[in-house]
Amino acid sequence: MMKRKKKSGLTTKKSSLIAKKNPKSPISEQYRTMRTNIEYSMVTKKIKTIICTSAQPGDGKTTTLSNLAVTFAQQGKKTLFVDADLRKPTSHYTFQLENPFGLTSVLTEKKTLKEAIRPTDTDNLFVLTSGPTPPNPSELLGSEPMKELIAVMADSFDIVLFDTPPVGVVTDAQVLGNLCDGALLVARSTQTEKEELVKAKELLNQLDINIIGVALNDVDEKESSYYYYYGKS
């Protein structure tokens, strides 16, 4: 979304949390606008668990969801960010956390949910990293233990946000989206082809997954318009 000087190590990834680092910036305001629009979609239907996916890798879904999580937490909502991208997880870099255990550890009963969740330096924001990479991500995400875990998360937090792999690459987002209240689709204006985005939407629609909106990032406009959000209609 923004060009930054490349650095090494965990610090590089943390710079993507602009909603925390510079909450008064125009870009942070766009994230808050996105949060508000999502909240409007909650008026007619209870939405507490949301997956975030994209058509292809590199569309900015993890950066989008991480900053969105920050804005929900800043609003006072007890927020849980779950890295459900079990194939290529990155949230532990973004939030500067280690990843020896996480979601997969809970699902395989090696850790309890309480043990696996980590607090962040943002009030009200908690993170459940991916944990060790499993041999069967789709099966694990669609399992009965996962369904039960989502129910526990929804009871314990005001909102739960799941980062999932691109829907155009693997079926994980469809599997998990079928268990959640809604889905946010992310596209990058300089990269995502219209056909890819339409296909991603169709893949989610095939399972009647509730698409609550589309976030278009990296828009080449004025500084105040790095992000656009399109509601379900």
Secondary structure as UniProt FT lines:
FT   HELIX           10..14
FT   TURN            15..16
FT   HELIX           18..21
FT   TURN            23..24
FT   HELIX           26..41
FT   STRAND          49..54
FT   TURN            57..58
FT   HELIX           61..74
FT   TURN            75..76
FT   STRAND          79..83
FT   HELIX           91..94
FT   TURN            95..96
FT   HELIX           103..107
FT   TURN            108..109
FT   HELIX           113..116
FT   STRAND          118..119
FT   TURN            123..124
FT   STRAND          125..128
FT   HELIX           137..141
FT   HELIX           144..156
FT   STRAND          159..163
FT   TURN            167..169
FT   HELIX           172..177
FT   TURN            178..179
FT   STRAND          182..188
FT   TURN            189..191
FT   HELIX           194..205
FT   TURN            206..208
FT   STRAND          211..217
FT   HELIX           223..225
FT   STRAND          227..231
//
